[in-house]
């Protein structure tokens, strides 16, 4: 069991890290934030086996707060450890702005130098991360993250302002940052020029970000799914959903209803096909058609029925009994006319996947009874 101290625990990075560390059986966690009594920090330093130093100031009311919040607290931590003769590993969350000549950047650079010096003098491992712009759940909008602000505003039908669509941003996803921090805690760290690094890091233009997030909002109407094979798109989509208003998690679908039951499209993708929900009333037969190229998968999740096939030009009929009591996928090959019959006394619900979204101009669907 290791005693772990996290400073800045109430911040964006700190909150995400704390919730991961809480799940570990090998960690006794102490948190410190600006609102806590100083004694909490000093007591924790007496027993800490590892320190995640995330506390800092980035938008102060007065410029001198950069010095006290970023440099002063760091110096206090290492001075206390050094007085006790304790060589405790420290992970410092710095910023890419530490390479820039501005008040914030200079204060972060001084904090880095303080930690590096402590590590050298006490022969203690230190891990300094110059983090780029971060994004992810729980990041405060209208503060210092354009991703959080855009996600919040678009999700809540508020306007956004894109001053320079060609402005290039360097981004890292919070889960990737936390994974890197935990790896460092476990003794696995990726170093580059003496700095610990997070991977992957993404580059995106401001206009591209705005367009992507607007698309995510529109996908709740057009039923599209973003390109999840793209790590940045996947992470941005996850982040966007975290900013939905609590009364806006759900959205309606268009149900095509007739006396046979209903058919409702659920998801639509350009390269992974379309998913729909089919509800059939007792005794109802649907289908009796075939396809040249289109293929489907049927999964009855409630009720019971029969799926029947006949190859075009052949008289033999092949039947599969299906039921929500035994989930089983039935492939619908091309060149076979097919139907699905509700043979039970209740409604039958079928999840249907087709390899391509329906195109009325090229339906590839031909009527022929089984």
C-alpha positions as CSV (number, residue, x, y, z in Angstrom):
1,X,0.0,0.0,0.0
2,X,1.4,3.4,-1.0
3,X,0.4,6.7,0.5
4,X,-0.4,9.0,-2.4
5,X,-0.9,12.7,-2.3
6,X,-2.7,14.6,-5.0
7,X,-2.6,18.4,-4.9
8,X,-5.1,20.3,-7.0
9,X,-7.5,17.4,-6.5
10,X,-10.6,19.5,-7.2
11,X,-9.4,20.7,-10.6
12,X,-10.1,19.2,-14.0
13,X,-7.0,16.9,-14.1
14,X,-7.1,16.2,-10.4
15,X,-10.7,15.1,-10.3
16,X,-10.1,12.7,-13.2
17,X,-7.0,11.3,-11.5
18,X,-8.6,11.0,-8.1
19,X,-11.5,8.9,-9.4
20,X,-9.0,6.5,-11.0
21,X,-6.8,6.2,-7.9
22,X,-9.9,5.6,-5.7
23,X,-10.5,2.3,-7.4
24,X,-7.0,0.9,-6.6
25,X,-6.5,-1.4,-3.6
26,X,-2.8,-0.5,-3.4
27,X,-3.3,3.3,-2.8
28,X,-4.1,5.2,0.4
29,X,-5.2,8.6,-1.1
30,X,-4.8,12.0,0.4
31,X,-6.1,15.1,-1.5
32,X,-5.2,18.7,-1.1
33,X,-6.8,21.7,-2.7
34,X,-6.6,25.5,-2.3
35,X,-9.5,25.6,0.0
36,X,-8.0,23.0,2.4
37,X,-6.0,24.0,5.6
38,X,-2.3,24.0,5.1
39,X,-2.0,21.4,7.8
40,X,-3.6,18.8,5.4
41,X,-0.7,19.3,3.0
42,X,2.0,19.3,5.7
43,X,0.7,16.1,7.3
44,X,0.4,14.3,4.0
45,X,4.0,15.2,3.2
46,X,5.2,13.4,6.3
47,X,4.0,10.1,5.0
48,X,3.6,10.4,1.2
49,X,5.2,7.7,-0.9
50,X,4.3,9.5,-4.2
51,X,3.1,13.0,-5.0
52,X,1.0,14.1,-7.9
53,X,1.5,17.8,-7.8
54,X,-1.3,19.2,-10.0
55,X,-2.1,22.4,-8.1
56,X,-1.4,25.6,-9.9
57,X,-2.8,29.0,-11.0
58,X,-3.5,29.8,-14.6
59,X,-6.1,32.6,-14.5
60,X,-5.4,34.8,-11.4
61,X,-6.9,38.1,-10.5
62,X,-3.5,39.5,-9.9
63,X,-0.3,38.6,-11.9
64,X,1.7,38.0,-8.7
65,X,-0.5,35.0,-8.0
66,X,1.4,33.1,-10.7
67,X,4.4,33.3,-8.5
68,X,2.7,32.2,-5.3
69,X,0.4,29.6,-6.8
70,X,2.8,27.9,-9.2
71,X,6.3,28.5,-7.7
72,X,5.6,29.2,-4.1
73,X,3.6,26.0,-3.4
74,X,6.1,23.9,-5.3
75,X,8.9,25.3,-3.3
76,X,7.1,24.7,-0.1
77,X,6.5,21.0,-1.0
78,X,10.1,20.3,-1.9
79,X,11.5,22.3,1.0
80,X,9.3,20.3,3.5
81,X,10.4,17.0,2.0
82,X,14.1,18.1,1.9
83,X,13.9,19.2,5.6
84,X,12.6,15.7,6.5
85,X,15.3,14.0,4.4
86,X,12.6,12.3,2.3
87,X,13.3,11.3,-1.3
88,X,9.7,11.1,-2.6
89,X,8.9,10.8,-6.3
90,X,7.1,13.8,-7.6
91,X,5.0,14.1,-10.7
92,X,4.5,17.7,-11.8
93,X,1.8,18.8,-14.3
94,X,3.4,21.7,-16.1
95,X,2.4,23.4,-19.3
96,X,3.7,23.7,-22.9
97,X,3.6,27.5,-22.1
98,X,6.6,27.0,-19.8
99,X,8.6,27.3,-23.0
100,X,7.1,30.8,-23.6
101,X,8.2,34.2,-22.2
102,X,5.1,35.3,-20.4
103,X,4.2,35.5,-16.7
104,X,2.4,32.2,-16.6
105,X,5.0,30.4,-18.7
106,X,7.8,31.8,-16.5
107,X,6.1,30.6,-13.3
108,X,5.6,27.1,-14.7
109,X,9.3,27.0,-15.8
110,X,10.4,28.0,-12.3
111,X,8.2,25.3,-10.8
112,X,9.8,22.8,-13.2
113,X,13.3,23.9,-12.2
114,X,12.4,23.5,-8.5
115,X,11.2,20.0,-9.0
116,X,14.2,19.0,-11.2
117,X,16.6,20.4,-8.6
118,X,14.9,18.5,-5.8
119,X,15.2,15.3,-7.8
120,X,18.9,15.8,-8.4
121,X,19.7,16.8,-4.8
122,X,17.7,14.0,-3.2
123,X,18.3,11.3,-5.9
124,X,14.5,11.0,-6.2
125,X,12.6,10.3,-9.4
126,X,10.7,13.3,-10.8
127,X,8.3,13.4,-13.7
128,X,7.6,16.7,-15.3
129,X,4.9,16.9,-18.0
130,X,4.6,19.9,-20.2
131,X,0.9,19.4,-21.1
132,X,-0.7,20.8,-24.2
133,X,-4.4,21.9,-24.2
134,X,-6.4,19.3,-22.5
135,X,-10.0,18.2,-23.0
136,X,-12.5,15.7,-21.6
137,X,-15.3,15.3,-19.2
138,X,-15.6,17.7,-16.2
139,X,-13.5,20.4,-17.8
140,X,-15.0,23.8,-17.0
141,X,-16.5,25.7,-20.0
142,X,-15.9,29.4,-20.5
143,X,-12.6,29.2,-18.6
144,X,-9.4,28.2,-20.4
145,X,-10.5,25.3,-22.7
146,X,-12.0,26.1,-26.1
147,X,-13.1,22.5,-26.4
148,X,-15.1,22.6,-23.2
149,X,-16.6,26.0,-24.2
150,X,-17.6,24.8,-27.7
151,X,-18.9,21.5,-26.4
152,X,-21.0,23.2,-23.7
153,X,-22.4,25.9,-26.0
154,X,-23.2,23.6,-28.9
155,X,-24.8,21.0,-26.7
156,X,-26.9,23.7,-25.0
157,X,-27.9,25.5,-28.2
158,X,-25.7,28.5,-27.4
159,X,-23.6,30.4,-30.0
160,X,-19.9,29.9,-30.4
161,X,-17.3,32.3,-31.7
162,X,-14.6,31.2,-34.2
163,X,-12.2,34.1,-34.6
164,X,-9.6,32.3,-36.7
165,X,-10.8,29.0,-38.2
166,X,-7.2,28.2,-39.3
167,X,-5.7,28.6,-35.7
168,X,-3.9,25.3,-35.0
169,X,-4.3,23.7,-31.6
170,X,-2.4,20.9,-29.9
171,X,-4.7,18.7,-27.8
172,X,-4.4,15.8,-25.4
173,X,-7.4,13.8,-24.1
174,X,-7.8,13.6,-20.3
175,X,-8.0,9.8,-20.2
176,X,-4.7,9.6,-22.1
177,X,-3.1,12.0,-19.6
178,X,-4.4,10.1,-16.6
179,X,-3.1,6.8,-18.2
180,X,0.4,8.4,-18.6
181,X,0.3,9.6,-15.0
182,X,-0.7,6.2,-13.6
183,X,2.0,4.6,-15.8
184,X,4.6,6.9,-14.2
185,X,3.3,6.0,-10.7
186,X,3.8,2.3,-11.7
187,X,7.4,3.0,-12.9
188,X,6.6,3.1,-16.6
189,X,7.2,6.5,-18.1
190,X,8.0,7.8,-21.6
191,X,10.7,10.5,-21.5
192,X,11.7,12.9,-24.2
193,X,14.5,15.5,-23.5
194,X,14.2,14.9,-19.8
195,X,10.4,15.6,-19.8
196,X,7.8,12.9,-19.4
197,X,5.3,12.9,-22.3
198,X,1.7,11.9,-23.0
199,X,0.7,10.0,-26.1
200,X,-1.1,10.6,-28.3
201,X,-1.1,14.3,-28.9
202,X,-3.4,15.7,-31.6
203,X,-3.3,18.7,-33.8
204,X,-6.6,20.3,-35.0
205,X,-7.6,23.6,-36.4
206,X,-10.2,25.7,-34.6
207,X,-12.6,25.6,-37.6
208,X,-12.3,21.9,-37.8
209,X,-13.2,21.6,-34.1
210,X,-16.3,23.7,-34.5
211,X,-17.4,21.7,-37.5
212,X,-16.9,18.4,-35.8
213,X,-18.9,19.4,-32.7
214,X,-21.7,20.8,-34.9
215,X,-21.8,17.5,-36.7
216,X,-22.0,15.6,-33.4
217,X,-25.1,17.7,-32.5
218,X,-26.7,17.0,-35.9
219,X,-26.1,13.2,-35.6
220,X,-28.8,13.1,-33.0
221,X,-31.2,13.9,-35.9
222,X,-29.6,12.2,-38.8
223,X,-28.7,9.1,-36.7
224,X,-25.1,9.1,-38.0
225,X,-22.2,7.8,-35.9
226,X,-18.8,9.6,-36.1
227,X,-15.8,7.8,-37.4
228,X,-14.8,6.0,-34.2
229,X,-11.6,4.6,-35.8
230,X,-10.2,8.1,-35.5
231,X,-8.9,8.4,-31.9
232,X,-9.3,12.2,-31.8
233,X,-12.9,12.1,-33.2
234,X,-13.8,9.3,-30.8
235,X,-12.4,11.3,-27.8
236,X,-14.1,14.5,-28.9
237,X,-17.4,12.8,-29.3
238,X,-17.2,11.2,-25.9
239,X,-16.4,14.7,-24.5
240,X,-19.2,16.4,-26.3
241,X,-21.8,14.0,-24.9
242,X,-20.6,14.8,-21.4
243,X,-21.8,18.4,-21.9
244,X,-25.4,17.5,-22.8
245,X,-27.9,19.1,-20.5
246,X,-29.4,16.6,-18.0
247,X,-32.8,17.0,-19.6
248,X,-31.4,16.4,-23.0
249,X,-29.9,12.9,-22.9
250,X,-32.7,11.4,-24.9
251,X,-33.9,12.2,-28.4
252,X,-36.9,10.9,-30.4
253,X,-36.8,8.5,-33.3
254,X,-39.2,8.4,-36.2
255,X,-41.4,5.3,-36.0
256,X,-42.9,4.0,-39.2
257,X,-46.2,2.5,-37.8
258,X,-48.9,0.5,-39.6
259,X,-51.3,-2.3,-38.7
260,X,-48.5,-4.8,-38.8
261,X,-46.4,-3.1,-36.2
262,X,-43.5,-0.6,-36.6
263,X,-40.1,-0.1,-38.1
264,X,-37.7,2.4,-36.6
265,X,-34.2,3.3,-37.8
266,X,-31.8,3.6,-34.8
267,X,-28.2,4.2,-36.2
268,X,-26.8,5.0,-39.6
269,X,-23.2,4.9,-40.7
270,X,-21.5,5.5,-44.0
271,X,-19.2,2.4,-43.8
272,X,-20.7,0.1,-41.1
273,X,-24.3,0.0,-42.2
274,X,-27.7,0.8,-40.6
275,X,-29.4,-0.6,-37.5
276,X,-33.2,-0.6,-37.1
277,X,-35.8,-2.0,-34.7
278,X,-38.6,-4.0,-36.2
279,X,-41.8,-4.7,-34.1
280,X,-44.2,-7.3,-35.5
281,X,-47.7,-8.1,-34.2
282,X,-48.8,-11.7,-33.6
283,X,-49.3,-13.6,-36.9
284,X,-47.7,-10.9,-39.0
285,X,-45.3,-11.8,-41.8
286,X,-42.8,-9.2,-43.0
287,X,-40.3,-9.3,-45.8
288,X,-40.9,-11.6,-48.8
289,X,-38.1,-9.9,-50.8
290,X,-34.5,-10.5,-51.8
291,X,-31.3,-8.6,-52.6
292,X,-28.5,-8.8,-55.1
293,X,-25.8,-7.3,-52.8
294,X,-27.4,-6.0,-49.7
295,X,-27.0,-8.3,-46.7
296,X,-28.6,-8.2,-43.2
297,X,-28.5,-9.7,-39.7
298,X,-31.7,-10.3,-37.7
299,X,-31.7,-10.7,-33.9
300,X,-35.0,-11.4,-32.2
301,X,-34.8,-10.0,-28.7
302,X,-38.4,-10.4,-27.6
303,X,-41.2,-12.7,-28.6
304,X,-40.8,-15.7,-31.0
305,X,-41.0,-16.3,-34.7
306,X,-39.7,-18.0,-37.8
307,X,-37.3,-16.7,-40.5
308,X,-37.6,-18.5,-43.8
309,X,-35.4,-18.5,-46.9
310,X,-35.7,-19.7,-50.5
311,X,-32.9,-19.3,-53.0
312,X,-34.1,-17.5,-56.2
313,X,-34.8,-20.2,-58.8
314,X,-35.1,-22.9,-56.2
315,X,-38.1,-24.4,-54.5
316,X,-36.5,-25.6,-51.2
317,X,-37.5,-23.5,-48.2
318,X,-35.1,-23.3,-45.2
319,X,-36.5,-22.2,-41.8
320,X,-34.9,-20.9,-38.6
321,X,-36.9,-20.7,-35.3
322,X,-36.0,-17.6,-33.4
323,X,-36.9,-16.4,-29.9
324,X,-36.0,-13.7,-27.4
325,X,-35.4,-16.5,-24.9
326,X,-32.3,-17.6,-26.9
327,X,-30.5,-14.7,-28.6
328,X,-29.2,-15.9,-31.9
329,X,-28.2,-13.9,-35.0
330,X,-29.5,-15.0,-38.4
331,X,-27.5,-13.9,-41.4
332,X,-29.6,-12.9,-44.5
333,X,-27.4,-13.8,-47.5
334,X,-27.9,-12.2,-51.0
335,X,-29.9,-14.1,-53.6
336,X,-32.4,-15.6,-51.1
337,X,-35.9,-14.3,-50.8
338,X,-36.7,-14.2,-47.1
339,X,-39.4,-13.3,-44.6
340,X,-39.9,-13.2,-40.8
341,X,-43.1,-14.3,-39.2
342,X,-44.3,-13.6,-35.6
343,X,-45.5,-17.1,-34.5
344,X,-46.1,-16.1,-30.9
345,X,-49.0,-14.4,-28.9
346,X,-47.1,-11.2,-28.2
347,X,-45.3,-8.6,-30.2
348,X,-41.9,-9.7,-31.6
349,X,-39.1,-7.3,-31.5
350,X,-36.2,-7.7,-33.9
351,X,-32.9,-5.8,-34.1
352,X,-32.0,-5.6,-37.8
353,X,-28.6,-4.6,-39.2
354,X,-28.0,-4.0,-42.9
355,X,-24.6,-3.5,-44.4
356,X,-25.5,-0.2,-46.2
357,X,-27.9,2.6,-45.3
358,X,-31.1,2.5,-47.3
359,X,-31.0,4.5,-50.6
360,X,-34.4,4.9,-52.3
361,X,-32.5,5.6,-55.6
362,X,-30.8,2.2,-55.4
363,X,-33.0,0.1,-53.0
364,X,-31.7,-3.4,-54.2
365,X,-34.9,-4.9,-52.8
366,X,-37.1,-7.2,-55.0
367,X,-40.5,-8.6,-54.0
368,X,-40.9,-12.4,-54.2
369,X,-42.8,-14.5,-51.7
370,X,-40.8,-17.3,-50.0
